[in-house]
Amino acid sequence: MATVSEYATKAGTRYEVRYRTPDHQTTRKRGFKTKRDANAYAARVEVDKQTGAFVQQSAGRATIGELGVEWLGRQAHLKPSSARVVKSAWDNHVQPKWGQTPVGRIKRTHVQQWVADMSVDSGPVTITRCFGVLASILDDAVADRLLVVNPARGVKLPRRKRGEQTYLTMAQLQALAEQVGERRGLVLLLGFGGLRFGEAAGLRVRHLDLLRRRVRVVENAVTVAGRVELGSPKSHAQRTIAVPRLVTEALARQCEGKGRDDIVFPNVRGGHMTLPSGKSWWSGAVERCQAGDPSFPQIGVHALRHTAASLMIAAGANPKAIQAQLGHASATLTMDRYGHLFADQLGDLADALDAAAAESVSKACPEDSPEAALG
């Protein structure tokens, strides 16, 4: 049990609390001006010991710099592209601000002010990413009993404005495919299948089942700082997607003369393609399409993934099927990303329900039936 005793100072009587920690070390806390405050602290210590919420006074002295280095070392599960982004957030924002700060001295208001300060020069995406690094480090500090609660939790973050997504029409997609030469199969696969560019770049011939019109997505060849990093798909889950016959015919031509282990869409040296940037085969194809069609939008490669989603929705696919095709972690994510396109189909839905209801009534009451005659 904790004990309270008084002692004399030049400023008057003070009280100290002596207690044993869960690991049976005797310690004390001094400086209470009233016995009532000392007794309250002693009671709180005993309750925390019983409930498992006890934190050593010295535990909060560990700095974010020390804990952050350890935390980064535990992020081996991250894909190279994600690891690079996290390391950048740590090096450029979290470590310079918090590196020397003991975790026990961080208050929620401090973190909220940091978020506000970053808003001057950084956008919501960067701020959320940097905050996530700090909050995760503090989560681990709570788990290791260095803190009772995470002071970053509950901080308000700036809302991310989702950029307007650009979609191609079916005709525009096919026009683009005709402008990329030998990469026609790639453009059709991205625009109809919804693969990420890195997933398409990682495809090998053995991943294609052209008879069943299926493509297995098992490897990701993502471009990181101009280099290709190989790994699993973004959600860490392999998947099989369906593609229309137009795509399988283009893939069949693409794979002519290739072995099972060959890359389907190699670069000029036979290795994995990198994401096109600047003046490239992609920008040239878009410019040629715009020359023939003033309404053709200025788009990047990722817009083909959005195009695929819009074409699936227009074809009547349900959100769960689209989730599986795109490789989203949940149908909720699919709806968050493309739910507005489903809303565009409400008029068609109402018309379809009207038609179904009319057909049901006509079958139940044919025009030459007695019921119809009574009407």
Buried (B, 14 or more C-beta within 10 A) or exposed (E): EBEBEEEEEEEEEBBBBBBEBEEEEEEEBEEBEEBEBBBBBBEBBBEBBEEEEBBBEEBBEBBBBBBBBEBBEEBEEBBBBBBBBBBBBBEEBBBEBBBEEBBBEBEBEBBBEBBEEBBEEBEBEBBBBBBBBBBBBBBBBBEEBBBBEBBBEEBEEBEEEEEEBBBBBEEBBBBBBEBBEEBBBBBBBBBBBBBBBBBBBBBBBEBBEBEEBBBBBBBBBBBBEEEBBEBBBBEEEEBBBBBEEEBBEBBEEBBEEEEEEEBBBEEEEEEBBBBBEEEEBBBBBBEBBEEEBEEBEEBBBBBBBBBBBBBBBBEEBEBEBBBBBBBBEEBEBBBEBBEEBBEEEEEEEEEEEEEEEEEEEEEEBEEEEEEEEEE
